[in-house]
Each structure stands twice: as C-alpha cells, then as structure tokens.
Amino acid sequence: MAENVELPDGTFPTLDKAQIARLMPLGEERHLAAHDIVYDQGDAEHGVFVVLSGSVELVNIVNGEETVLMVHGAGKFTGEVNQLSGRRSLVRCRAHEASTLLEISRANLQRIMQNDAALGEVFLRAFILRRVYLITNSVGDAVLIGSSNSADTLRLRAFLSRNGHPFTYVDVEKDSDVQTLLDHFDIRVTDIPVLICRGELVLRNPSNSEAAECFGLNTGIDEGAVYDLIVVGAGPSGLAAAVYGASEGLKVLVIESNAPGGQAGSSSRIENYLGFPMGISGQDLAAKAFIQAEKFGAQIAVARSAAALKCAKPPYAVQLDDGGSVQSRTLIVASGAQYRRLNLPNLAQFEGVGVYYGATSVEAQVCSNQEVAIVGGGNSAGQAAIFLSTVAKRVYLLVRGPGLSATMSRYLISRIEACPEITVKTFTEIEALEGNGHLERTHWRNTKTGERHTCETQHLFLMTGACPNTGWLNGCVEMDSKQFIKTGADVREQWPLQRRPPFMLETSLPGIFAVGDVRAGSMKRVAAAVGEGSMAVQFVHQVLAE
Ligand SMILES: Cc1cc2nc3c(=O)[nH]c(=O)nc-3n(C[C@H](O)[C@H](O)[C@H](O)COP(=O)(O)OP(=O)(O)OC[C@H]3O[C@@H](n4cnc5c(N)ncnc54)[C@H](O)[C@@H]3O)c2cc1C
C-alpha cells in the first residue's frame, strides 16, 4: 500500500480472542506454507480467511505486474463486498509466511451477518471501507482504455462506476503512456473502447452484459430454481423490495438491465430523502442499498433484462434477454421509467457524445469549464443545473413554459436564482443539433418571440420526464392509457379471484405487484418508491401463504 495513505478506522480491524472464539465453530482451519496462494485474482466462491497465526499478503496484479498492497497478521481477515455475492476476487491473497487460517464459507458469513449483529457489523464495515479504498485507488482486475469523444466509453465508465467495480481508466486523448499499453495487448486505436479483464482478456467495445460476464458480476444466479420472489428492476423501489424480502427469509432474485440505482442513480444529489439532511448522491444511496440487499442474501443479476413474461399461471416465468428464463411464485415489477427523448432527427448520433440523460460525476468531468445546456423544468433538471454549475463555465436551463414555479420545488428555484452561472431561458425549445462526431452546437428558438439562437455548447442534458418500462410485460397485466400499470382498487373489474380482492399494489394478476414509478398514480419520488417496494413484500408473504 502506498505510504502515508490514511485509512478510516475499521478498514482492517483486528479481531480479539473472544470474537475469534465465536467464529471457530463456523470455519475450517487451513495450514499453508509460505507463498502458497490462498485465493487468486478472479477466483470466486471462496470464503473469508481469518489469520490465526502467521500472515497473508494481498497483491494487486495489473498487466502481469504484482504490487503487494498490504500484509495481514494474526487476528486480521480477508474479503470485501464481493464476498457477500460470491463475485470474483479483485486481488490475489498469498501466505506471506507459514500460516494457519480459518476459512469461513460464504453461507456461514451470511449467517454471522444476520445472527451476530456486533460481529456482522465489523465485517460489513470493513468490506465497505475496503471497496471504497479499491475504487479510490483503482485497484482491481479492470483497465478501460477509451476516449472522452466516444459514447461507448462513457457507457462503460458509467456501467462500471454504477456497479461499484473499481477500474483504471486510460484516456487515449490525454494519457501519454497509452501507446505502450496498446502495444502490450496488440490493440489498435480504432478498437477502443477496450476493456482488459484480469490482465488477460481483451474485450473490444464490449456490451454491458459482456463486461458483467467478464468480471463475474452475475455469479450464483440459479436459473433452475423457483424463487419465492423475483423483482424486476433495481431502482430504489426494487432494491427496497429486495432488502425487505431477503431480510424476511424469502429466496429473492433481482433482475436489472443496467446497474443498481435506476433513475435515482443518475441524480447528483437527492436532498429530500429522509435521514440525509446533507443530501446523498443517487449512486451512493444505490450502492448502500445494493450491499444491504446482498447482506441479507438477495441475488442480483445486472446487465440482464426481463424481455417477456409467461403469465398463464404461477409460477410465473420471466424470459431474459440472453434467452434464459427464471421462475417465481410471486413477482414485483419495479422496472420504473426511462427518459423521454426529444424528437430530433440526428439525436441518436450525439447520445453519449454531447447528449446525456443523467448528470453524475462521470458526465461532469467532461463539462469542466465549458458551456452546457439542460432541457427540462422539473426537479431533475434543477438538480443537474445546480450540480453542473459547480464545474461548468455557464449553464443554460431551457424550459418550454413561462417559468419554473409550476414544475420545480421551491428550494431548487431559490438556489438557481442565487447562482450567477445559471441562466434560465423560458419559452424555449431545441430545434436542431449540429456536430461532427461530437455535439458542437445547439440551435434553439423562443416560441413566444420566434427569436432563434445558436449556442456553441458541446454538452446537452435532456431531462424532460419519463415513460414507463412496461413493454416486456406483453399485455399480461392491465395498464392505463400511458402504459403505467394499474394496481389495487383500479383493477377490481378485471380481477379474477372470487375469494379476495386485490391487495394494494397488486396488479390484475394475483401475485404480481407493481411498485414505484412504473405504477399508475405513483408519486415519482425516491421515498415513495422505497416505501412501495417495502410494503409490497408484506403482500407477497400473504400470497405465498395462500
Ligand atoms: C436526474 C433525476 C433526479 C431525481 N432526483 C430526485 C430527488 O431528488 N428526490 C426524489 O424523491 N426523486 C428524485 N427523482 C425521481 C426518482 O429517482 C424516481 O422516482 C425513482 O428512481 C423511482 O424508482 P423506481 O425504482 O420506481 O424506478 P427507477 O428508478 O426508474 O428504476 C427502474 C429500474 O428498472 C430497470 N429496468 C427497466 N426495465 C427493465 C427490464 N425489462 N428488466 C430489468 N430491469 C429493468 C432500470 O434499468 C432501472 O434500474 C429523480 C429522478 C431523476 C431522473
């Protein structure tokens, strides 16, 4: 480990004798000679190792070169958040000298998490702090070579960041060492973005699911099983359902087409969620919820989409986009909504290279000291304007209506008014986009005066509301005219059961629930989504008991 790096308390705690005594019945002793490998970078499914005597070293391997990060002596233990999900190890662990270790299996680790609150907290805190250390120091098995002018580079950076997977990013536009790396792996500049996985596998412009496969993000998903509960979508509502379901003993699988967090994951700062007076970034909130769900044993598949539903009778079968299928006795639809796109003929060619649908630190990095435009008058547009004004030279907020008061919370309007870097343009609509490879300028028009304006902005954020992700349900459940899912009292006429009315949040099919933004009449807020996801689990129990 680099010298002088201060780690927060609890990152590498030493277990005392009493704590080790509590662990002894749950583990198996392993005796190792000096330099024996305990587990290698890329290995999955091994347990946590507590050092009983001797010591082990943790080694980072990049392009075949080893760096010893740290040495753990007696009382220390290995592992980080990957340990909870059985994902592949990001580092190699090797006996530093002849040592005796106690291996605690993943199943027993989960038991400790659930039954021994004090010891569980020691492990969980250490795992989270270690993951933060790995991300901050780009330690791990992934190198991404890309360009700030490539939409696929942005996609992969966002995918890895939102999945909390540490990676080293090398930008061909800026990094002078890049040629050596490209030569080492025999990569042409035209191949980028390129993802190097565990120093050996070179993926040329991989899809998110290929990246997930390479890093083993979906290990342990049991396609042959019938789950108690499948949750489709890992936004705030789906993650809440996963936490409540798994913590109450249900066998839960979450299917997420991208990365945990949903729309909230693209928010730079959520300030109205209970318990976070200073606000919290959507990514932070999602990362915490994701770990919490895994702590209780929920399985979470990322970069895999529900493509269709077989709903003739329970167990319901969710068909996945890769051709697989998973079954469950109950289902919570938490697939939320996606951004509405502007009706501009060449919009697609600038998506990711000048046109964005979220304003997180990844997008902010490319806007530093530049002019940016944001389209939208809602809270998400307001948050983005305030966040981007901290890095951009000027932020134009383009709204179709006469002002912000009808669509945005007062606290955001006050901050926008007080921020000299933000200019609000009312009655304004985008007419055309222009650029060669990357967005170079945006043309807009004042619909009241007819005046036209060309802005040399290379960064346009579209935050104009959302449509529900319900296409995959292929008509199984009743929806309203805008394709949001009807629930509870709204489905009574189509309800098939005589013996009971639908539960609140239950769709027109018994045992299938809809929560969060995908539900007709929902509040479109994080707290409401979390509340509905948690509540639905109570009804799931009742359906399972029927
Ligand atoms: C930029 C922005 C800022 C916001 N700020 C705030 C705020 O400050 N406060 C607030 O209260 N609310 C805020 N909101 C609103 C809030 O984020 C949403 O209400 C909330 O995220 C809804 O949660 P959800 O779980 O219902 O759906 P979503 O967040 O939409 O999550 C749905 C998830 O399902 C996945 N999915 C979709 N289809 C499939 C499929 N077929 N298979 C598998 N997975 C699928 C998606 O990838 C997504 O991850 C903001 C929204 C945005 C966009």
The ligand as a MOL file (V3000), in Angstrom:
LIG
                    3D

  0  0  0     0  0            999 V3000
M  V30 BEGIN CTAB
M  V30 COUNTS 53 58 0 0 0
M  V30 BEGIN ATOM
M  V30 1 C -31.9350 13.0080 -12.5150 0
M  V30 2 C -33.0300 12.6580 -11.5370 0
M  V30 3 C -33.0370 13.2240 -10.2860 0
M  V30 4 C -34.0360 12.8700 -9.3530 0
M  V30 5 N -33.9910 13.4450 -8.1180 0
M  V30 6 C -34.9200 13.0890 -7.1930 0
M  V30 7 C -34.8750 13.6420 -5.8850 0
M  V30 8 O -34.0240 14.4720 -5.5790 0
M  V30 9 N -35.7930 13.2290 -4.9880 0
M  V30 10 C -36.7490 12.3270 -5.2980 0
M  V30 11 O -37.5240 11.9630 -4.4170 0
M  V30 12 N -36.8340 11.7810 -6.5320 0
M  V30 13 C -35.9470 12.1460 -7.4910 0
M  V30 14 N -36.0150 11.6250 -8.7590 0
M  V30 15 C -37.0830 10.6480 -9.0580 0
M  V30 16 C -36.6710 9.2580 -8.5560 0
M  V30 17 O -35.3540 8.9760 -8.9790 0
M  V30 18 C -37.6200 8.1820 -9.0460 0
M  V30 19 O -38.9120 8.4680 -8.5810 0
M  V30 20 C -37.1860 6.8020 -8.5430 0
M  V30 21 O -35.8920 6.4740 -9.0180 0
M  V30 22 C -38.1650 5.7260 -8.9920 0
M  V30 23 O -37.6780 4.5000 -8.5550 0
M  V30 24 P -38.1420 3.1260 -9.2140 0
M  V30 25 O -37.3860 2.0680 -8.5280 0
M  V30 26 O -39.6040 3.0450 -9.2110 0
M  V30 27 O -37.7450 3.2030 -10.7660 0
M  V30 28 P -36.3860 3.5410 -11.5000 0
M  V30 29 O -35.5310 4.4060 -10.6810 0
M  V30 30 O -36.7980 4.0120 -12.8460 0
M  V30 31 O -35.6600 2.1220 -11.6260 0
M  V30 32 C -36.1240 1.1250 -12.5020 0
M  V30 33 C -35.0070 0.1450 -12.7830 0
M  V30 34 O -35.5190 -0.9330 -13.5530 0
M  V30 35 C -34.6020 -1.2910 -14.5700 0
M  V30 36 N -35.3490 -1.9230 -15.6580 0
M  V30 37 C -36.2020 -1.3470 -16.5220 0
M  V30 38 N -36.7140 -2.2690 -17.3790 0
M  V30 39 C -36.1620 -3.4520 -17.0200 0
M  V30 40 C -36.2820 -4.7790 -17.5360 0
M  V30 41 N -37.0730 -5.0590 -18.5570 0
M  V30 42 N -35.5450 -5.7580 -16.9460 0
M  V30 43 C -34.7320 -5.4840 -15.8890 0
M  V30 44 N -34.5850 -4.2400 -15.3760 0
M  V30 45 C -35.2970 -3.2460 -15.9280 0
M  V30 46 C -33.9740 0.0210 -14.9620 0
M  V30 47 O -32.6970 -0.1750 -15.5630 0
M  V30 48 C -33.8670 0.7320 -13.6120 0
M  V30 49 O -32.6500 0.4770 -12.9780 0
M  V30 50 C -35.0390 11.9530 -9.7150 0
M  V30 51 C -35.0430 11.3880 -10.9890 0
M  V30 52 C -34.0520 11.7300 -11.9070 0
M  V30 53 C -34.0670 11.1130 -13.2830 0
M  V30 END ATOM
M  V30 BEGIN BOND
M  V30 1 1 1 2
M  V30 2 1 2 3
M  V30 3 2 2 52
M  V30 4 2 3 4
M  V30 5 1 4 5
M  V30 6 1 4 50
M  V30 7 2 5 6
M  V30 8 1 6 7
M  V30 9 1 6 13
M  V30 10 2 7 8
M  V30 11 1 7 9
M  V30 12 1 9 10
M  V30 13 2 10 11
M  V30 14 1 10 12
M  V30 15 2 12 13
M  V30 16 1 13 14
M  V30 17 1 14 15
M  V30 18 1 14 50
M  V30 19 1 15 16
M  V30 20 1 16 17
M  V30 21 1 16 18
M  V30 22 1 18 19
M  V30 23 1 18 20
M  V30 24 1 20 21
M  V30 25 1 20 22
M  V30 26 1 22 23
M  V30 27 1 23 24
M  V30 28 2 24 25
M  V30 29 1 24 26
M  V30 30 1 24 27
M  V30 31 1 27 28
M  V30 32 2 28 29
M  V30 33 1 28 30
M  V30 34 1 28 31
M  V30 35 1 31 32
M  V30 36 1 32 33
M  V30 37 1 33 34
M  V30 38 1 33 48
M  V30 39 1 34 35
M  V30 40 1 35 36
M  V30 41 1 35 46
M  V30 42 1 36 37
M  V30 43 1 36 45
M  V30 44 2 37 38
M  V30 45 1 38 39
M  V30 46 1 39 40
M  V30 47 2 39 45
M  V30 48 1 40 41
M  V30 49 2 40 42
M  V30 50 1 42 43
M  V30 51 2 43 44
M  V30 52 1 44 45
M  V30 53 1 46 47
M  V30 54 1 46 48
M  V30 55 1 48 49
M  V30 56 2 50 51
M  V30 57 1 51 52
M  V30 58 1 52 53
M  V30 END BOND
M  V30 END CTAB
M  END
